């Protein structure tokens, strides 16, 4: 918990340090402002997601994974769009990492759902 808050503070300090100074054009100011907002949204989503997941009882993890496969697929499509957009190289690399993470999430969700469904199948015993 404290490590996540420390990372949040460090990221805010880095953003504040790199965005200082006089911008040369209005376009660069808008791009910097947009990147700051994107980083804040990402860090906030990571923090809230961590807090929510740690409070879910283990008994509910499998049904929740089964229900959120569609949301994971939406995040996969969004990460593909970001990875392929004409943006700076760093953003494209982060998009590729997001594609990998979202793919692992979708595949893992389907594997866990399959295992859950196999648990509830009736097994026929010998007659």
N, C-alpha and C positions, 0 to 999 in steps of 0.2 A: 504494500500500500504506500509506504513512504518512498519506495523506489520509483513508483509511478508518479507521485507528486513531485519528486525531485526532477524526474525527466521532464515533466510538464513545465516546471519553473526554468529548467535549463533551456528548453526549446523556446520559451518566451523571451529569455535573455538573449539568445542567439538571434532571434528574429528582430528584436529591438536594436541590437548592435549592427546587424547587416542592413536594416532599412533606414538607418540614420543617414544624414547628409542631404545635400540638395539634389533633387532629381533633375535630370536634364530635359525631360519632356513629360507631358501629362500622361502619355501612354505608359511610361515606366512606373509612374506613381500608381496608376490603376492596377498594373500587373503585380506590383509589390503588395498593394492592399488586398488584392484577390488571393495572393499566395498566403498572406498572413491569416486571412479568414479560413482558407482551406486547411492550414496547419492547426488552427484552433479547433475547427470542427472535427478533424481527425483525432486530435488528442482528447477532446471531450467525449467523442464516441468510444474511444478505446477505454477511457476511465469508466464511463457509465456501463459499457458492456461487461467489463471485468466485475464491477460491483453487482450487476444483475445475475451474471452466471454463477458467481460464488454463493449466492443466496438461494439458488434452486436446489431442492433436495435431490439426491442421486436417483431416487425412484422416478422422477419426472424427466430426467435427461433424455431418455430414449424417445418418449412421445414428443417432446419438444424438438428433437432433431428431425423427427419425421415430418413435423408440421412446418418447419422452417426451410425445407429444401427449395421451395419456390423463391423465398427471399434470397437465399444463397445464389440461386441462378441469376437473379436480377443483379446482384452485386458482381457476379462473374461477367455479365454483359457490360456493365458499367466500367469494369476494370479493363476489358478488352478495348472499349472505346477510348479510354484514357491512354492505354499503352500504344494505340495506333494513331493518336492525334499528333498534329504538328506542334509540338511543344519542345521545351528544352530537353536535352538528353537525360538529365536527372529525373524529370517527371516521367519520361517514357520508361526508364529503368524501374522506377517505383510502380508504374502501371503493370510492368511485366511481373514484378514480385506480387502485386495484387492479383494478377491472373492466376499465378501458381497457388497462392493461398486460397483463393475462392474455389479453384478447381479441387483442391484437396478437401475443402469444406463440403462441396457438393457430393463428391464421390464418397467421402466418409459418412455423410448423412444417409446416402442410399445403402451403404453397407450395413450401417447400424439398423436402419429400418428393416432390411432383409433379415438380419439376425433376430430382431424383435418378432417379426412375423413368423419365423420358424419356431420360436419358443411357444407360440400359441397354436400350432398345428397339432391335430390329434395324431398320435402314433398308434397304429394298430398293432396290438400284441398278437402273439401266436395263438392259433385256435386249436 
